[in-house]
Structure formats: structure tokens, C-alpha cells
Amino acid sequence: MGIEIVPAVVILISCSLGMLLYYKNNNLRIYNYLRLLNYHDF
């Protein structure tokens, strides 16, 4: 029963870690882009 659950857990953890690393790497760029948009709005 536990053997079938392990691959799903590994895939879930790897996907969440990948998204976390991607978000942390692009956080500043996204923040600057949003700040630029807000600056142009106001």
C-alpha cells in the first residue's frame, strides 16, 4: 500500500520544490515589473 503512494509523494515534493525555487529566482523581477506597472498607473 505504501509502495504505490511513494512515487506520487516524490513527484509532488519535487514539483513543489521546483515551483518554490522558480518563484524565489523570479521574485525580484516580478516585483520590479509590478512596481513599474503601478508607477505607470499612478
PyMOL CGO cylinders between C-alpha atoms (Angstrom):
from pymol import cmd
from pymol.cgo import CYLINDER

trace = [
    CYLINDER, 0.00, 0.00, 0.00, 2.80, 2.41, 0.86, 0.3, 1, 1, 1, 1, 1, 1,
    CYLINDER, 2.80, 2.41, 0.86, 4.78, 1.47, -2.25, 0.3, 1, 1, 1, 1, 1, 1,
    CYLINDER, 4.78, 1.47, -2.25, 2.14, 2.94, -4.58, 0.3, 1, 1, 1, 1, 1, 1,
    CYLINDER, 2.14, 2.94, -4.58, 1.99, 6.19, -2.58, 0.3, 1, 1, 1, 1, 1, 1,
    CYLINDER, 1.99, 6.19, -2.58, 5.74, 6.87, -2.66, 0.3, 1, 1, 1, 1, 1, 1,
    CYLINDER, 5.74, 6.87, -2.66, 6.03, 7.91, -6.36, 0.3, 1, 1, 1, 1, 1, 1,
    CYLINDER, 6.03, 7.91, -6.36, 3.12, 10.35, -6.06, 0.3, 1, 1, 1, 1, 1, 1,
    CYLINDER, 3.12, 10.35, -6.06, 4.67, 11.90, -2.94, 0.3, 1, 1, 1, 1, 1, 1,
    CYLINDER, 4.67, 11.90, -2.94, 8.09, 12.19, -4.62, 0.3, 1, 1, 1, 1, 1, 1,
    CYLINDER, 8.09, 12.19, -4.62, 6.55, 13.84, -7.70, 0.3, 1, 1, 1, 1, 1, 1,
    CYLINDER, 6.55, 13.84, -7.70, 4.52, 16.22, -5.55, 0.3, 1, 1, 1, 1, 1, 1,
    CYLINDER, 4.52, 16.22, -5.55, 7.54, 17.24, -3.45, 0.3, 1, 1, 1, 1, 1, 1,
    CYLINDER, 7.54, 17.24, -3.45, 9.78, 17.70, -6.49, 0.3, 1, 1, 1, 1, 1, 1,
    CYLINDER, 9.78, 17.70, -6.49, 7.14, 19.80, -8.27, 0.3, 1, 1, 1, 1, 1, 1,
    CYLINDER, 7.14, 19.80, -8.27, 6.58, 21.99, -5.21, 0.3, 1, 1, 1, 1, 1, 1,
    CYLINDER, 6.58, 21.99, -5.21, 10.34, 22.45, -4.72, 0.3, 1, 1, 1, 1, 1, 1,
    CYLINDER, 10.34, 22.45, -4.72, 10.75, 23.36, -8.38, 0.3, 1, 1, 1, 1, 1, 1,
    CYLINDER, 10.75, 23.36, -8.38, 7.97, 25.94, -8.17, 0.3, 1, 1, 1, 1, 1, 1,
    CYLINDER, 7.97, 25.94, -8.17, 9.46, 27.35, -4.95, 0.3, 1, 1, 1, 1, 1, 1,
    CYLINDER, 9.46, 27.35, -4.95, 12.91, 27.74, -6.50, 0.3, 1, 1, 1, 1, 1, 1,
    CYLINDER, 12.91, 27.74, -6.50, 11.41, 29.25, -9.66, 0.3, 1, 1, 1, 1, 1, 1,
    CYLINDER, 11.41, 29.25, -9.66, 9.39, 31.72, -7.58, 0.3, 1, 1, 1, 1, 1, 1,
    CYLINDER, 9.39, 31.72, -7.58, 12.38, 32.71, -5.43, 0.3, 1, 1, 1, 1, 1, 1,
    CYLINDER, 12.38, 32.71, -5.43, 14.57, 33.24, -8.51, 0.3, 1, 1, 1, 1, 1, 1,
    CYLINDER, 14.57, 33.24, -8.51, 11.98, 35.37, -10.32, 0.3, 1, 1, 1, 1, 1, 1,
    CYLINDER, 11.98, 35.37, -10.32, 10.61, 37.15, -7.25, 0.3, 1, 1, 1, 1, 1, 1,
    CYLINDER, 10.61, 37.15, -7.25, 12.64, 40.34, -7.71, 0.3, 1, 1, 1, 1, 1, 1,
    CYLINDER, 12.64, 40.34, -7.71, 11.95, 40.54, -11.43, 0.3, 1, 1, 1, 1, 1, 1,
    CYLINDER, 11.95, 40.54, -11.43, 8.19, 40.09, -10.90, 0.3, 1, 1, 1, 1, 1, 1,
    CYLINDER, 8.19, 40.09, -10.90, 8.24, 42.65, -8.05, 0.3, 1, 1, 1, 1, 1, 1,
    CYLINDER, 8.24, 42.65, -8.05, 10.06, 45.22, -10.18, 0.3, 1, 1, 1, 1, 1, 1,
    CYLINDER, 10.06, 45.22, -10.18, 7.68, 44.61, -13.09, 0.3, 1, 1, 1, 1, 1, 1,
    CYLINDER, 7.68, 44.61, -13.09, 4.60, 45.05, -10.87, 0.3, 1, 1, 1, 1, 1, 1,
    CYLINDER, 4.60, 45.05, -10.87, 6.12, 48.16, -9.31, 0.3, 1, 1, 1, 1, 1, 1,
    CYLINDER, 6.12, 48.16, -9.31, 6.72, 49.55, -12.81, 0.3, 1, 1, 1, 1, 1, 1,
    CYLINDER, 6.72, 49.55, -12.81, 3.08, 48.86, -13.73, 0.3, 1, 1, 1, 1, 1, 1,
    CYLINDER, 3.08, 48.86, -13.73, 1.86, 50.52, -10.53, 0.3, 1, 1, 1, 1, 1, 1,
    CYLINDER, 1.86, 50.52, -10.53, 4.10, 53.52, -11.20, 0.3, 1, 1, 1, 1, 1, 1,
    CYLINDER, 4.10, 53.52, -11.20, 2.61, 53.92, -14.68, 0.3, 1, 1, 1, 1, 1, 1,
    CYLINDER, 2.61, 53.92, -14.68, -0.93, 53.54, -13.31, 0.3, 1, 1, 1, 1, 1, 1,
    CYLINDER, -0.93, 53.54, -13.31, -0.49, 56.34, -10.79, 0.3, 1, 1, 1, 1, 1, 1,
]
cmd.load_cgo(trace, "trace")
